Amino acid sequence: MISRNSAGEITFTIDDREELVGALKEIFATTEIGKLYKTEYFTRESADEDAGKLVGAAMQIAGGPNISIQHLTKALELLIDSGKFKAKNLTQTEQLEEPAEDTRPRDKNGKLLTPQQISWSEMTQFASTATPDAIRQRRHTDHVFAEFVRTNLRREMQEQPVGDAVTPAGQPTTKTRVTHELAEFARKYTLEPTSNLRPKGGFVSLAGEQMPWSTFQDLLNKVTAAGAIR
């Protein structure tokens, strides 16, 4: 039923669907708040729920079921301002999860380490903290670690000065035949704890026996050249 209230506004009851729909269309087409709602808040999925909220708010403003376009317009403003209507493109920043921390290993310049660098770092840490038995066992089961140990040992031998030891000339450039002596040396070398292969007073310990550093270096160069160890 259409009537006029004390303020001179044309009112209608909320069950007058034709008048209600017409009033909403007019609001959405002619008012700034209506245009804003259509642009930033309206979706087909939320249309019915929004209409229910809008009518309910208009009734509260009017104090009863007789409402006007003015009541609906004011209700729309209040619902948007109070956040009851959510913008369809609104980014809910408070619901966004923080990006996971990038804990991938990096070098001192911040560059990601390669898998090979990561593996080398792990083996270095292991070799510096594990017991000699643990290192020896891993050398027999992990060929990559065994190569790591041999490489480090060669570097130490090349860089570490040895008291009165005589450093032999460079490695042979020609292929050396693997004799029984060399094969036996390679076997003992592979089994010996790394700590025993570091020179002390010009000698290393191999299979329980003292060997002059120069002899050890010479045999190591030969078995390496022969390919008996790598």
C-alpha positions in Angstrom: 0.0 0.0 0.0 1.3 3.4 -1.0 1.0 6.4 1.4 2.8 9.5 2.4 4.5 10.0 5.8 4.7 13.1 8.0 7.8 14.2 6.1 6.0 14.2 2.9 7.8 11.1 1.6 6.0 8.5 -0.5 6.0 5.2 1.4 5.0 1.6 0.7 4.9 -1.6 2.7 7.7 -4.0 2.4 5.4 -6.7 1.0 4.6 -4.6 -2.0 7.2 -6.2 -4.2 6.5 -4.1 -7.3 7.0 -0.9 -5.4 10.1 -2.2 -3.7 11.7 -3.4 -6.9 11.0 -0.1 -8.6 12.4 1.9 -5.7 15.6 -0.1 -5.7 16.0 0.3 -9.5 15.6 4.0 -9.1 18.2 4.2 -6.3 20.8 2.1 -8.3 20.2 4.2 -11.4 20.0 7.8 -10.0 21.9 8.0 -6.7 25.7 8.0 -6.2 25.5 5.4 -3.4 23.3 3.2 -5.6 25.8 3.4 -8.5 28.6 2.7 -6.2 26.8 -0.4 -4.9 26.2 -1.7 -8.4 29.8 -1.1 -9.5 31.7 -2.4 -6.5 29.4 -4.5 -4.4 26.6 -6.2 -6.4 26.9 -9.8 -7.4 24.2 -12.2 -8.5 25.1 -14.6 -5.7 24.7 -12.0 -3.0 21.8 -10.1 -4.4 19.0 -11.7 -2.4 20.9 -11.6 0.8 21.8 -7.9 0.3 18.2 -7.1 -0.5 17.1 -8.7 2.8 19.7 -6.7 4.7 18.7 -3.5 2.9 15.0 -3.9 3.7 15.7 -4.8 7.3 17.9 -1.7 7.8 15.3 0.5 6.1 12.6 -0.8 8.4 14.7 0.1 11.4 15.2 3.6 10.1 11.5 4.0 9.3 10.4 2.4 12.6 8.1 0.0 10.9 7.2 -1.8 7.6 6.2 1.4 5.8 9.4 2.5 4.0 10.4 5.0 1.4 13.1 5.5 -1.2 14.9 7.8 1.3 14.8 5.1 3.9 16.3 2.6 1.5 19.0 5.0 0.3 20.0 5.8 3.9 20.0 2.1 4.7 22.3 1.4 1.7 24.8 4.1 2.9 24.9 2.7 6.4 25.4 -0.9 5.3 28.3 0.0 3.0 29.9 2.4 5.5 29.6 -0.2 8.3 31.1 -3.0 6.2 28.0 -5.1 6.1 28.3 -5.2 2.3 31.7 -6.5 1.2 33.3 -5.1 -2.0 33.5 -7.8 -4.6 37.1 -7.0 -5.5 38.2 -6.3 -1.9 41.5 -8.0 -1.0 41.2 -9.4 2.5 44.7 -8.7 3.5 44.2 -9.8 7.0 43.4 -13.3 5.7 46.4 -13.6 3.5 49.0 -16.0 4.8 52.5 -14.6 5.2 54.8 -16.0 2.5 56.8 -18.9 3.8 60.3 -18.0 4.7 62.9 -19.0 2.1 65.3 -21.1 4.1 67.2 -22.5 1.1 71.0 -22.4 1.7 72.8 -19.4 0.2 76.3 -18.2 -0.1 77.7 -15.1 1.5 76.4 -13.1 -1.5 72.9 -14.4 -1.1 73.1 -16.6 -4.2 71.4 -20.0 -3.9 73.8 -22.9 -3.4 73.8 -25.6 -6.0 73.0 -29.2 -5.0 76.7 -30.0 -5.3 77.6 -27.2 -3.0 75.0 -28.2 -0.5 76.3 -31.8 -0.6 79.9 -30.7 -0.2 78.9 -28.5 2.8 77.1 -31.4 4.5 80.1 -33.8 4.0 82.5 -31.1 5.3 80.3 -30.8 8.5 80.2 -34.6 8.9 83.9 -35.0 8.4 84.7 -32.4 11.0 82.3 -33.8 13.7 82.1 -37.6 13.2 84.3 -40.2 14.8 87.1 -41.8 12.7 85.1 -45.1 12.7 82.0 -43.3 11.4 84.0 -41.6 8.6 85.7 -44.9 7.7 82.3 -46.7 7.5 80.8 -43.9 5.3 83.8 -44.0 3.0 83.0 -47.7 2.3 79.2 -47.2 1.6 79.1 -43.7 0.0 81.3 -43.3 -3.0 80.6 -39.6 -3.2 81.9 -39.1 0.3 84.9 -41.3 -0.4 85.8 -39.1 -3.3 85.3 -36.0 -1.0 87.7 -37.5 1.5 90.4 -38.3 -1.1 90.1 -34.8 -2.7 90.5 -33.1 0.6 93.4 -35.3 1.5 95.2 -34.5 -1.7 94.7 -30.8 -1.1 96.1 -31.0 2.4 99.1 -32.9 1.1 99.8 -30.3 -1.6 99.4 -27.3 0.8 100.9 -28.6 4.0 104.7 -28.3 4.4 106.3 -31.3 6.1 109.3 -30.6 8.3 112.2 -32.6 6.9 110.2 -34.6 4.4 111.2 -34.5 0.8 108.4 -33.6 -1.5 108.6 -35.7 -4.7 108.3 -34.2 -8.2 104.9 -33.7 -9.8 102.6 -36.6 -10.6 103.6 -38.8 -13.5 102.1 -37.7 -16.8 102.1 -41.2 -18.2 99.8 -44.1 -17.2 101.4 -46.2 -14.5 100.9 -50.0 -14.5 99.1 -51.3 -11.4 101.6 -53.6 -9.8 100.9 -55.8 -6.8 102.7 -53.2 -4.6 100.6 -50.4 -5.9 97.4 -52.4 -5.6 98.2 -53.3 -2.0 99.0 -49.6 -1.3 95.7 -48.5 -2.8 93.8 -51.1 -0.6 95.5 -50.0 2.6 95.0 -46.3 1.7 91.3 -46.8 1.1 90.9 -48.5 4.5 93.1 -46.2 6.5 91.5 -43.4 8.7 92.2 -40.0 7.2 93.8 -38.8 10.4 96.6 -41.4 10.0 97.4 -40.1 6.5 98.3 -36.7 7.7 102.1 -36.4 8.0 103.5 -36.2 11.5 107.3 -35.7 11.9 107.7 -36.6 8.2 105.8 -39.9 8.5 102.3 -41.2 8.0 100.7 -44.3 9.4 99.4 -46.9 7.0 98.1 -50.3 8.1 99.8 -49.9 11.4 103.2 -49.2 9.9 105.2 -45.9 9.7 105.9 -44.7 6.1 108.1 -41.8 5.2 106.1 -38.9 3.8 108.1 -38.9 0.5 107.5 -42.6 -0.1 103.8 -42.2 0.6 103.6 -39.2 -1.8 105.3 -41.2 -4.5 103.1 -44.2 -4.1 100.0 -42.0 -4.0 100.9 -40.3 -7.2 101.5 -43.6 -8.9 98.3 -45.3 -7.9 96.4 -42.1 -8.8 98.1 -42.0 -12.2 97.3 -45.7 -12.6 93.6 -45.1 -11.8 93.7 -47.4 -8.8 92.1 -44.7 -6.8 90.3 -41.5 -7.7 
